[in-house]
Amino acid sequence: MQVITQVSELRETMQALRCNGKSIGFVPTMGALHEGHLQLLRASVKDNDVTVCSIFVNPTQFNNPDDYKLYPRTLEADIALLQTTGCDFIFAPSPEAIYPQHTMLQFSFGALEQVMEGEQRPGHFNGVATIVSKFFNVVQPHKAYFGQKDLQQVAVIRQLILGLGFDIELVCYPTVRETDGLAMSSRNKRLTAEQRETAVSLHEALQLAKSQLKYESQESIKTAVAEYLQGKPEVQLEYFEIADPLTLQPVQSITDVKEVALCMAAYVGPVRLIDNLVVNLSEV
């Protein structure tokens, strides 16, 4: 496994591999790796001749400077984990290598970025699209792997690939959870032991919403979720939405669709967490 920090070196290495007919899989991450990331990496190793994992805490997608500053950075531990997956290349550039000058790029994803994460984190998806475009141009992968936990991000990347004509297959894998149901996240490392116990209530609230889809109105479900989380210490619900899994727009009528995405963001203490469930209504 080789660690590369320079854009030019990675570009030349990837171009040579493509010229030799090698298929390339790419897993972009911000480090602080966990089993959710490793699932994507193992899938890429299985599907492709070569796998690249990027580790880069991208400053342009943070609208809160403190969140960027506090985001876990565990490069040495990440490298040790990656050695167990069969990953071939780690791309771990500095911010200066990626952004040699202030970026002026602006992406617009229309209604997709006006709800949920886009509404709560202005500029977030512009930063995501900027860094992913940069990485796609350098790595030129055949397949790129993302996790369902960031469902709205997946929708943005799908639109980015289609809009810019990237010849890349987007592969999305289900959310990996702890044994108690908490969605695995790098941000979980910032939770205290007590907050960690409380954080599982987000998944419990989603399960509560799922159980009511067949017989309760959307407003009743939203009220039930809010009331459930109000009783949990240090939990502050930011949003809960019942949305279309592809467009992430609010569903007008549950009876008119086959699937819904139950999407949530909440603070547990100072740590902001997101989670979702995609539910086939014929199975509830």
C-alpha positions, 0 to 999 in steps of 0.5 A, spaced: 500 500 500 502 506 497 501 513 501 501 519 496 500 526 498 501 530 491 496 531 486 501 530 480 504 524 483 497 521 484 494 523 477 500 520 473 500 513 477 492 513 475 493 515 468 499 509 467 494 504 471 488 506 466 493 505 460 494 498 462 487 497 462 486 496 470 479 498 473 480 503 479 475 503 485 475 510 489 472 511 496 473 518 498 473 519 506 475 524 511 478 519 515 477 517 522 475 510 519 470 505 521 467 499 519 462 503 514 468 505 510 471 499 511 465 495 508 466 500 502 473 499 501 472 491 501 467 492 496 472 496 491 477 491 492 473 485 490 470 489 484 476 493 481 483 491 480 486 497 484 483 501 490 484 508 492 482 511 498 482 519 499 483 521 507 482 529 506 478 533 511 475 538 506 474 545 509 470 548 503 464 543 506 464 546 513 459 552 514 461 551 522 469 553 523 469 549 530 466 543 526 472 543 522 477 544 527 474 539 531 473 533 526 477 527 528 484 526 525 487 519 526 491 518 519 496 513 523 490 509 525 487 510 519 493 507 515 493 501 519 486 499 518 487 500 511 492 495 510 487 490 512 482 491 507 487 490 500 487 498 499 492 499 494 493 507 494 492 512 500 491 519 497 492 524 503 493 531 501 494 537 505 489 543 504 494 547 500 495 541 495 488 541 493 486 548 494 493 552 492 488 558 491 481 560 494 476 556 490 471 560 486 467 554 483 459 554 484 455 549 484 447 549 484 443 543 485 436 546 485 431 543 490 436 538 492 440 543 496 434 547 499 432 541 504 435 538 510 442 538 510 442 543 504 437 548 508 441 547 515 448 547 512 449 553 507 454 552 502 455 545 504 454 541 498 457 546 494 464 544 498 462 537 497 461 537 489 468 541 489 472 536 492 469 530 489 469 533 482 477 535 484 478 528 486 474 525 480 478 528 475 485 526 478 483 519 480 479 518 474 475 512 477 471 507 474 467 506 480 466 510 486 463 508 493 459 512 498 454 510 504 447 511 505 448 514 511 449 520 507 443 519 503 442 526 500 450 527 499 449 520 494 443 524 491 448 530 490 454 526 487 449 522 482 446 529 480 454 531 479 456 525 475 450 526 470 451 533 470 458 533 468 458 527 464 463 523 469 464 516 466 463 513 473 459 508 476 456 510 483 455 505 488 451 506 494 452 501 500 447 500 506 449 504 513 453 500 517 450 500 525 453 498 531 450 493 535 445 497 538 443 501 532 447 507 532 449 509 525 457 508 525 460 515 524 466 519 525 463 524 529 461 518 534 468 519 536 467 526 539 461 523 544 462 522 551 460 515 554 453 518 556 452 521 550 454 515 546 448 511 550 443 517 548 445 517 541 442 511 539 435 514 541 436 517 533 435 510 530 430 508 535 426 514 533 427 512 526 424 505 528 418 509 531 416 513 525 417 507 521 412 503 525 407 508 524 407 509 517 401 505 515 396 508 520 398 515 522 399 521 518 405 525 516 404 530 522 402 525 527 409 521 525 413 528 526 410 529 532 411 522 535 418 523 533 419 530 536 416 528 543 420 521 543 427 525 542 424 531 547 425 526 553 432 524 551 438 528 555 442 532 551 438 531 544 436 537 540 432 535 534 434 539 528 429 536 523 426 530 521 423 529 514 419 524 510 422 524 503 423 521 496 429 517 497 432 519 490 430 527 490 430 528 497 423 532 497 418 532 502 413 526 500 406 529 499 402 523 500 405 516 503 399 513 500 402 515 493 409 512 493 412 505 494 418 508 498 420 513 503 426 516 506 426 517 513 431 523 514 434 526 521 439 530 524 440 532 531 445 534 536 447 530 542 451 534 546 455 538 541 455 533 536 451 533 530 449 526 527 445 524 521 441 518 520 436 515 515 432 509 513 429 508 506 423 504 507 419 500 502 412 501 504 410 494 502 414 491 507 411 495 513 
